[in-house]
Amino acid sequence: MVEDDDSVRELCVAILEPVGYRVIAVGSGEEALAVPPDERIDLLLTDVVMPGLDGPALAERLTAARPGLRVVFVSGYPCDMAMRPGAQCERAAFLQKPYTISQLTALVRATLDA
């Protein structure tokens, strides 16, 4: 999980871990790239707009390095406004802030099952 807002990141961990997910939570795209390549990652849950490396650029780099990695983008903006030109909303799941606990857990499960 990549989220530059500490409170949002901590809340997501508090939501996802009790329902059985192991979460590696980091505060930036650069920190996400530093996760060792042998660390198993099934899904990237990332904020779209972040300082430094943004979510779409991070997703491009991680999916190239980790084939089969699924992606969920999260943003306070609608998908068509949040994503930079050329990054299609259809290529990954998208969750708009604010979201509910059930929306987050359902989308994570659906994305992993897809």
Wavefront OBJ file of the C-alpha trace (Angstrom):
o trace
v 0.000 0.000 0.000
v 1.394 3.395 -0.992
v -0.165 6.472 0.587
v 1.604 9.709 1.488
v -0.952 10.644 4.181
v 0.083 8.868 7.387
v -3.411 8.738 8.877
v -4.987 7.294 5.720
v -2.178 4.744 5.417
v -2.571 3.658 9.057
v -6.346 3.418 8.699
v -6.073 1.196 5.622
v -3.674 -1.118 7.408
v -6.077 -1.242 10.367
v -8.890 -2.197 7.975
v -7.065 -4.730 5.798
v -4.909 -6.673 8.255
v -7.771 -7.852 10.537
v -9.566 -9.367 7.537
v -6.522 -11.416 6.613
v -4.338 -9.351 4.305
v -0.635 -8.858 4.926
v 0.070 -5.221 4.179
v 3.392 -3.597 3.380
v 2.599 0.078 3.894
v 4.909 2.815 2.647
v 4.617 6.571 2.280
v 5.989 7.151 -1.211
v 6.524 5.626 -4.613
v 10.257 5.646 -3.997
v 9.793 3.599 -0.805
v 7.639 1.132 -2.724
v 10.390 0.615 -5.287
v 12.778 -0.197 -2.439
v 10.738 -3.240 -1.339
v 12.997 -6.233 -2.030
v 12.187 -8.023 -5.295
v 11.840 -11.371 -3.504
v 9.047 -9.966 -1.302
v 5.749 -11.406 -2.549
v 3.327 -8.672 -3.604
v -0.001 -9.588 -5.185
v -1.640 -6.167 -5.302
v -0.512 -2.558 -5.408
v -2.956 -0.212 -3.671
v -1.686 3.272 -4.407
v -2.769 6.867 -4.160
v -2.698 8.542 -7.565
v -1.411 11.979 -6.579
v 1.734 11.908 -4.445
v 4.886 13.999 -4.200
v 7.724 12.575 -6.266
v 6.758 9.379 -8.071
v 2.993 9.385 -8.633
v 0.751 6.315 -8.547
v 0.483 5.689 -12.305
v 4.255 5.971 -12.821
v 4.844 3.685 -9.849
v 2.343 1.152 -11.200
v 4.067 1.134 -14.593
v 7.433 0.412 -13.012
v 6.188 -2.212 -10.567
v 4.021 -4.098 -13.055
v 6.978 -4.262 -15.444
v 9.160 -5.695 -12.675
v 6.447 -7.910 -11.160
v 4.347 -9.588 -13.867
v 0.851 -10.409 -12.669
v 0.771 -7.598 -10.115
v -2.736 -6.225 -9.788
v -3.320 -2.508 -9.212
v -5.911 -0.425 -7.385
v -5.636 3.343 -7.737
v -7.117 5.573 -5.030
v -7.826 9.287 -5.351
v -9.984 12.070 -4.051
v -10.617 13.042 -7.672
v -12.769 11.135 -10.180
v -10.747 8.702 -12.290
v -10.859 10.780 -15.467
v -9.521 13.808 -13.573
v -6.989 11.989 -11.368
v -5.162 9.956 -13.976
v -2.611 11.609 -16.196
v -3.177 11.602 -19.968
v -2.486 8.184 -21.455
v -3.159 6.286 -18.223
v -6.470 4.578 -18.836
v -8.849 4.063 -15.934
v -9.936 0.719 -17.378
v -6.477 -0.833 -16.985
v -6.732 -0.955 -13.195
v -9.322 -0.796 -10.448
v -10.137 2.649 -9.110
v -11.489 3.691 -5.711
v -12.526 7.275 -5.088
v -11.994 8.881 -1.692
v -13.784 9.017 0.617
v -14.652 5.327 0.617
v -16.175 2.963 3.128
v -14.558 -0.022 4.778
v -16.761 -2.353 2.761
v -15.903 -0.588 -0.516
v -12.164 -0.940 0.196
v -12.274 -4.581 1.252
v -14.654 -5.575 -1.560
v -12.529 -3.925 -4.256
v -9.303 -5.446 -2.915
v -10.911 -8.902 -2.907
v -12.459 -8.467 -6.363
v -9.175 -7.219 -7.808
v -7.236 -10.143 -6.361
v -9.844 -12.584 -7.649
v -9.914 -11.103 -11.162
l 1 2 3 4 5 6 7 8 9 10 11 12 13 14 15 16 17 18 19 20 21 22 23 24 25 26 27 28 29 30 31 32 33 34 35 36 37 38 39 40 41 42 43 44 45 46 47 48 49 50 51 52 53 54 55 56 57 58 59 60 61 62 63 64 65 66 67 68 69 70 71 72 73 74 75 76 77 78 79 80 81 82 83 84 85 86 87 88 89 90 91 92 93 94 95 96 97 98 99 100 101 102 103 104 105 106 107 108 109 110 111 112 113 114
